[in-house]
């Protein structure tokens, strides 16, 4: 995990390695009930609402969320205005 203070925001990011997220799935990962791995059911992969909740909370605080994934690294981030 990493936190970085910028001029008009604070950015927190979490990066992991693994299979990554296919490019066509990236625009959808913050949608409710969306699962990148379609074969998982709720008992093995969650309900697909966690990132949607994160997005709602961060945006309610005036921030933004995002995800980047390539070459085996995935980085989820959110930013919030200072103070």
Protein Blocks (a to p, Z undefined) as FASTA:
>chain_A
ZZdddfkbccdddddedebpafklmmmmmpghiafblmbcfklnojolmmmmmmmmmmmn
opacddddeehiacddddddeZZ
